[in-house]
Amino acid sequence: MIMKGHSRYILKQLGVAMAFVTFCLTCAIWLTQSLRYIELIVNHGISLGTFLYLTMLLLPSFLSIVLPIALFSSILFTYNKLWMDRELVVLRAVGVSQLSLSVPALVMAVVVMIAGFALNLYFMPAAYRSFKDMEFAIKNDFSAILLQEGKFNTLSDGLTVYVRERASNGELLGILVHDTRQPNKPVTYIAERGAIVQTSEGPRVVLVNGNRQQVERKDGRLSLLYFDKYSVDLSWISQGMESRWRRPQERFLGELLHPDMSDPNDRANYGQLITEAHQRLISPFYAIAFSLIGLAALLSGEFNRQGQTIRILTAVVCVVFLQSSAIGIQNLVGKNLPLLPLLYLNCFGPLLIALIYLLRPPRRRPAFWTRIGAGAAGAGGV
């Protein structure tokens, strides 16, 4: 269907407004959320490029929330501006219906809904899975901890490592390893240099030109061993890293709807997995619901010279309530699956109400204003 001239005009203004709002909201949320992970630079020594890439993986999850809100905001701004500039008054006067005026916003809503499905069903779980895998690897990368210079690093209860300096080729200089995992036989390793080596049995620290000191607690006897090369087994640190349980946000739709019931974590979180799956399918429709609420608020009434403040505030309150209730209901349904229909009711109920409100015939103007309009038309004819 070929879009009419006024629809293209409104659609262009909506597109510009939405692009601006989406950019601003996304940047604001990204900045606030990325600050939560600044400790990865401070405590784990990752590079700025790695940090930026890591936080960029969060963007799909932001966009799935931001896009419907940005669309709603752009509809309120654009249509209110058209009201205040009398453009909608002129369009109505020449017989353009409310539905025709709504077409540009509804086209944008459908586009946002399709983008929401793409984000929810593929981009968000794929990006968030990569984010969590990368975050987990960084936080559990003991080699990164070892490489922190001039610090006593506790790898686990009873194991402390100190590295004086790290050479440009990755070699560790001035190494001290203190192992008290066996309280009756504490061991201390001191070496001039060393390196972290990955073997088939797991990671090891290879120490060069040093000594091994062990004290027997019972009799206080010290045993001292000088070595040219010695290795300390650290494979136990990385045990179980590959078996990390994936959160609902990391899973694709099929994994959510058909969890592995042999996994105790999946059984314990079955309600959350099913709820997340249905929320992924429902949330794109909030773009339609928010759009209809904004359109119903601004197009269902007559022009008011004092502005549309009350109608705009009413629409904002409705959307805030819907967004808040969606979060609350999702948490509730995760613990009580029989309440699952509430997820659909929270979205499609207001959507239908707003649609009915938008499509109902506009209220007729009072007779006084009708007579004024007829008198003005007669004067113009004379």
N, C-alpha and C positions, 0 to 999 in steps of 0.2 A: 504494500500500500504506500502510495506517495504521500509524504507528510506535507501538510499545508504550510503556507508561509509563516503564519503566526506560531505554529507548533515548532518549526525549525528555529525561529527567533527565541522562543522560550527555552528550547532544548540547548541552544548554544550558551545562553546565560546560566542555565543549570550546570552544564558541563564545566564552565570556567569556575563557578562558585564551588562545585564539589571538588575539583582538582585542588583548589587552594585550601579548603577545609581539610581534605584528606591528608595533604602534605603537612599542614601545621599539626594536626592531631597525631599523626604517625611519628613525626619528629619529637613531639613533646613526650609521648609514651615511650618511644625508644630511648630517649635520654634518661628518663626517670628509671626505666627498667635496667638499662645498661650499668647504672651506678651500683646496682646490687651485685654485679659481677666484677667490680673493679678489684676485688681482693684476689682474683685470679692473676692479675698483674703483680700485685704487691707480694702475695704469699707464694705464688707458684712460678713467677718469673716468665710468663708468656709474653710474646712480643705484641706490640700495638696492632700490627696487621692481623695476627691471630685473634686478638680480642675483638677487633672490628668484624672480622668474618664470623666469629662465634655469635656475637650479638645480632648480626644481620640475619642469622638463621631464625631469630624470633619474629621477624617481620610478618610472615604469613599468619601467625597466630594473632598479631596485633590487627592486621588488616581485616580479618574475619569479623572483628568487633567494630573497628573504626568505620568501615565502608557504609553500613546501614545508618549509623549516627551521622556521618558526613552527608549522606544523601538527605536525611531528614533536615539537617541544618540548612543545606543549600536550598531545599524546597521552601522552607520558611522565609529565608532571606530573599530569594528570587521572587516568589509570588507576593510577598508583602511589598517589595519594591515596585512590582507591577501595579499593585493596588494604589500605592501612594502616588505613583506617576500617572494615575488614571487610565493606564493602558488596558487593564482588565475591564474597566467600566466601559470603554469604547468597544472592546470586543464583545462584551455582553449586549451592548446596545445594538450591534449589528447582527445579533442572533446566534452567536457562538455559544454552544451549550457548555455546561460544567464538565461533562465528560470529555468534550473536545479540548477544553482548557487543561484537563488532567493528563491528556495523552503524553506530552513530553516527560512529565514526572514519572508516569507509569513505564514508559520506555526505559528511562534511566533505572527504575526499580528492577525491571526484568534483567537488565544488564548486570546490575549489582548482585541480584539473586544468582545468576549463572556464575559470576565470579566467586560468590560465596560457596557454591557447590564445588567448584574447582579447588578452592582453598581448603575446604573442610575434608574433601574426599581424597586429596592427593598432596597438595603442596604443604599444608600445615603439618600433617603427621610425618611426612618425609623430612621436612626441615627440622621439626622439633626432635625427631629421632636422632638426626645427625648432631643436633645441639647437645642433647643429653649424653650421647656416646662420647662426644668430644669433651664435654665438661667432666664426665666421669673419668676419662682417660687422663685428663690434666690433673684432677684432684687426687688420683691414685697413682700417679706417675712418680714413684719413689726416686727415680733417677733425677727428675727435676728438683726434688727436694735436696738430694745429695749435692747437686750442683750449686746450691746457694752458698756463696763464699762467706767466710767469717762468722758463721752461725752454728750453734749446737742444735742440730735437727733431730727431733725425736720421731723415728719411723714407726715405732710401736712401743708398747709397754716394755721397758727394759732394754731398748736398743737406741743408742744415741750416736750420731755421726757428726764429725766436724771436718770441714774442708777449708784449708787456709786460702787456697787460690785455685782458680780454674784457668788452665792455659788455653790459648787460642785454638789449639787442635783438639780440645775436649779433654785433655789429660788433667787429672786431679793432683794437686800438690799439697803436701802437708796434711795427711789424713789421720784422723783418730776415730776409732770405732770402739765404743764401750758397750759390752753386751752383758746384761744382768738378768737375762731371761731364766737362767738357772741360778737362783739366789745363793746357793751354796758354792757355786763355781763361777764367779764373775770373771770375765775375760776382757782384756783391753788390747787392741791392735793399734800399733803406731807405724806409719810408713811414710817414706819420703814422697812417693808418688803412687798413682794407681789409675784405674779406669773402670768404667762400668761395661760389662760384657754380657751380651745375650747369648745363651747357650740353649741346646735342645732340652736340657733339664730345667731351664729357667734362668733368670738373671743372676749374675754374680759380680762382686767387687773384687777385682784383681789388685793386690797390693804388692809393691815392689820395694825392696830394701827397707825392711822394717823388723819389728819384733812383736811377739805375742806374749802377753803377760797374764798369768792365771793364778788366782789366790784360792787356796783351800781354806774355807771358813773354819773347819774343825780345828786345825792345828796352825793356821796362819802361814803355811808354807807357800812361798812364791816360786812358781816355775816360769822360767824365761826362755823363750825360743826365738833365736834370730833366723831370719829367712831372706832369701833373695827374691822369692816370689811366693805369694800365698793368696788363696781365694776364699772369700766369705760368701756362703750361699745365702741368697735373698729370695729364692723362688717362692718361699712361703708367703711373702708379702703380696704377690700377684695372684695367689690362689683364689679362685672364685670370681675374678673380675669379669670373666666372660658370661657368667650366669646372672647378670643383673636383670631384675624384673622390669619389664617395660610398663610405664604408666599408661593410662588410657589415652592421654593426649598424643602419645607416640605411635599409636596403633592405627592401622588402616581399618576401614569399615568391616571387612570380612573378619579380621582378628577380633574386633569388638563384639560382633554378633555371634561368633563361634569361638569363644575362649577355650583354652586347653584345660579341661576339668580335671586332668591328672596333676596339674600344677596347683599346689596348695594356695599360692598367692592369687591365682586366677579364681579359685573357688571362693576365697575370702572376699575378693573384690568383684564378684560377679555382677552385683547390682550397679556398681559404678561403671563397669564396662558396657553393660546394656544401655544405661542411661546416657553415657557419652555417645553411643552409636545413634540413638534417637535424637539427641540434641544436635548432632552433626547434620541430620536430615532436616531438622526443623528450623534451625537458626537462619539459613538463607532466606526463609519466608518473612523474617522480620523486616527485611528491606521493603517488601510490599506493605506490610502492616504499618511501619513507620511512615511510609510515603502517603498512604491513605489517611492516616491520622492528620498529617500536616495539610493535605489537600482538603479534607473535610472541615478542618478548622478555619481555613482561609477562604474557601470557595463557597461554603454553604450559606454564607450570610451576605447581606447587602453592604455596599460601600459605606464606611464610616469616616467622616472627616477627622475625627479624633484619633484615628489609628486602630490597629487590630491587636493592641497589647494584650487584652484579656484573652482573646482567642489563641494568640501565640503562647502565652503562659499556660493556658489549659492544655495545649498540645504538648508542650515541653513536659509538664507534670505527668501526662499520660505515658509518654515515652520513657521517662525516668522510672515510673512505677513498673512498666512492663519489663524494662531491662533488669531492674532490681529483683522483681518477682521471678524472672527466668532463672537468675542465679540461685535464689532461694529454693525454688521448686526443684531445680536440678540436684541440689544437695539433699533435699528431702526425698526425692524419688530414688536416689542412689542407695538409700537405706530402706526404702519401702517401695519395691517395684510395682505393687498393685496400684500405686498412685501415678503410674506412667501416663495415663490420659491427661493429667493436669498439664504436662508439657505441651501437648497439642492445643488444649483449651486456652492456655495462656497466650498462644500466638494467634490461632485462627479465630478465637472469639472476638477480640478487639478488631481483627482484620475485617471480619464480616460486618460488625457494627459500624465501623468507619466507612465501609463501602456503601452500606444502606444509607447512611447519613449523607454521603457525598452524592448519591444518585437520586435522592428525593428531590422533587421540584423545588426550586428556590422560593423563598417566601415572597409574597407579593408586597410591593411597597405600599405604605399607607396612602389613602385617597388624597390627602393633602398634597403629598409630593407628586402624585399622578396629575392632579390639576395644575400644579406649578409647571410640570413638564409639558402638558398640553398647551398652557398659556404661552410658554416660551416658544413652542413650535409655531403657534399662530402668529406671534409677533414677528417671528423670522419670515413668515410668508408674506406679511404686509410689507 
